[in-house]
Amino acid sequence: MAIDAKGLLAQVQANLRALESCPVHDFQREDRRPMPARYRCSRCGAEASLQFVNGYQQGRMHAGAPK
């Protein structure tokens, strides 16, 4: 199976643009069994890992932002 590197790069870039353009993310868990769970922002549609979401939430907490 060949990997479409250009297509994959375009998806990554689009996800990064969404992450950077959203003022406040609202991540919701997506069940993708048997794959590991991913999270999607209900506002911008960006996809993220559990590690990213945890770091994002900790950063907001340390900045004094409401949950």
ABEGO torsion letter per residue (X at the ends): XBBBAAAAAAAAAAAAAAAAABABBBBBBBBAOABBBBBBBAAAGBBBBAAAAAAAAAAAAAAGBBX
